[in-house]
């Protein structure tokens, strides 16, 4: 065995031992290519989701019903931009290039969360996105604070704190609307009917159809399977829906007394595949807007880069 090959064996053994001990991998550490690429794939998808995720709620910024609601929504949408920035920075520590990741998103070579391909039709959608979509994000992302890659795990800590505020603002808005007129209550119910099933799809395909899960879990990139987190989310959301006074649009939802978990109906995985394949209600609109933002604002990056180069 050559010295270089021996070094590789040592490095792999050290990496494996670090993962097995539950310690963090840091940017300076050696890591297998598959680990690096798997992380870039997941972190980029996550970053893209945060940035594209600004669009459905951003659509309501100019039509918020009061100054208070506008200030809250503005803060939330700005937070999502911040989350995208932390995540692109985490991807950069792995050697990815931010502009290249943006190009891959726009050219549809990388994904973003399916949920953001649905339209926000009324102001109740702002509340339901906060409650259900940010609620799903919290369920999915709190375990990622223990992800094996240091920069990703640390970014998640701040993201999750902000997501908690987002969920509360959504729930508080919905509580106010449910205490309002019959029309307002009907708007909330309509929004819940439209967002419930897509929010269950946020957790990804079922475990027996999730090509990345086994390896990502072995490497500590993910800590739970898609179905485990989806079940946790359903169990969390049903009592919240009861308290709010809305009906979740699933006649099969029922508490299983033996397991203590809620059973739920079949998810339309054909719809999920259509949406992540580019055929959702808003895919074209979301990408077109992101493309326009990149192209129209290129001069800002050019100016900032020129300034940085001049002062380097
Ligand atoms: N949508 O093997 P699987 C937010 C893809 S941001 C689209 O199970 P994995 C928020 C998956 O990428 C929410 N694509 O994958 C922001 C893979 O395709 P590729 C985003 C999906 O990675 C603003 C293929 O399907 N959160 O909350 O093991 C406002 C097979 O799937 C989806 C994150 O990104 C989907 N729903 O598990 C408010 C969290 N599901 O890449 C809120 C971090 C799966 O091989 N990410 N795919 O071409 C994760 O935890 C995991 O990546 C997932 C998927 C659970 C999403």
Boltz pocket constraint, residues with backbone or C-beta under 6 A from the ligand:
constraints:
  - pocket:
      binder: B
      contacts: [[A, 41], [A, 42], [A, 45], [A, 46], [A, 47], [A, 49], [A, 50], [A, 53], [A, 54], [A, 80], [A, 111], [A, 112], [A, 113], [A, 114], [A, 115], [A, 129], [A, 133], [A, 134], [A, 136], [A, 137], [A, 140], [A, 141], [A, 201], [A, 202], [A, 203], [A, 204], [A, 205], [A, 209], [A, 210], [A, 211], [A, 212], [A, 213], [A, 216], [A, 222], [A, 226], [A, 276]]
      max_distance: 6.0
